[in-house]
């Protein structure tokens, strides 16, 4: 049997996340004796030179990360950074769906989409999509911001899987994950995530009140 490398809990076959601590399962431990230990020793040498080499490596890694992004956060245990990235993209994906729905409703009502975007961006409805995607990629129909829809769907599904593994009820995440999964199946393999509007426009229409 395999065991979680973080908390030592038994892992059933094929799971992606530990049901106890929620950490992503990347390299489970095969021995319960090792998994139950308070710490796992990693040979690294005890000389002053070895310590200098490890410190230098850590500094190099920080410099590489700094070149990739302006903000660096230490999120905690192994897998926590991956979980945080998935949760962030879930929030972003949910915001995109909300913005697109509002755009569709407003356009049908007779509102100008560009004007709607301007109003949203000075109001409480402002989010990443209204600021950086509506006019630039969705209203303009260029759909080329560089982030694939399939990757967004994967991250939203990962966030929902983490919640399920931890036993937390997330009804919106469940619906959002299903919606993005369906869009990934329906649209082109190379579709950009801003093309979500194309999938949503294909969904069955409701009958208007009074019809």
Steps between C-alpha positions, in 0.01 A plus 500: 500500500613856429500775760480880481848655511361796696281353776556123468135409435431189285427574135258299288598424144480778245420791733638841409468660844534375855154473658636612838729795428404581139859504374550398137631145471820520299739256666321290765713304746491121472585427861261576788798517732650782296164668444428499873829656591498861615757586237680341207875538488641626172875447473664830422836494673594674821806692394512877474553465125180297463303764689642772278406300190141451621470870586636593157252266330212653698613849397521396133148356516369823655667702224342276235157543661554876526569512126173315436276715721506810719339338807637190672305336785598200712171316530607215727517122459572310181208540259360814664630723221330282240177509700520881529555536125196282427283691748610832351411385150163370626419848632616650169297250296187559706544875455533456124178299481315761709630784280405319179151424630453866593626602156254267327205621707593866463550472124159331460345776711650762273803613700824577321763237598787752503300737720409210729870421539580861590227504764603165647859618528406790728249294696497209744470248214853573380727194464791371294276421203325837490833683526723292275288276277155631408596780263841362413407144401130421543308799363765542228475124430877468466511226768880499513618580852723190496343278769332182366147411603602140575757616755242720672257207507771279653575752775132550584453122519809474723363764738169313518681170562690657791173616653343156458807328649475726806125443534411866443172582326570725200184505287619787281835330436315178408290684243793704373721193455223324307449803277869535414535124445209512255649798317834320470325202341287714269750755370820457304796343677692824444217729617598796716328524837337830400308298240283374784242748369473296180404194700257694718331646193423143386320406821121448474309826537235551763152601394443864587246570772152513354586290192 
